[in-house]
Amino acid sequence: PITGALLAGAAKFAATETAKAVIKDAYEGLKAKVKQWFVERKRPEGEMALVMIEQKPDIWQGPLAEAVKDSGAADNAALLQAAQVLIQALQESGDQGRIHLAKYQVDARGANVGVIGDHASISNQYVGGR
């Protein structure tokens, strides 16, 4: 949830003039808490990914998710709560916020195959199996 919220918030929606103040505040709050988490744990790769996610989200999504997971941030109650505040703000903001949120919130529980991304494609075919 932390990485997804950061990605959704970092998406163009949070940076536009039409973004509501509550979304910007929630995004900036989560970003500041995650940055502090990385700084306190001496995780420069996380800090870098957090900065770069706004410029090139498709490239830095993986490194940020890895840094969040490896640093233990994904299990921190305060960070999860801050992510939830941003997620809720995006959900309540109307269609545009929900679109950005849905792009980065994937629930693949029980899935056997998944494709995530803007320009993903499948070139193989699955034939049979149990």
Secondary structure, 3 states (H helix, E strand, C coil): CHHHHHHHHHCHHHHCCCCCHHHHHHHHHHHHHHHHHHHHCCCHHHHHHHHHCCCCHHHHHHHHHHHHHHHCHHHCHHHHHHHHHHHHHHHHCCHHHHHHHHHHCCCCCCCCCCCCCCCCCCCCCCCCCC
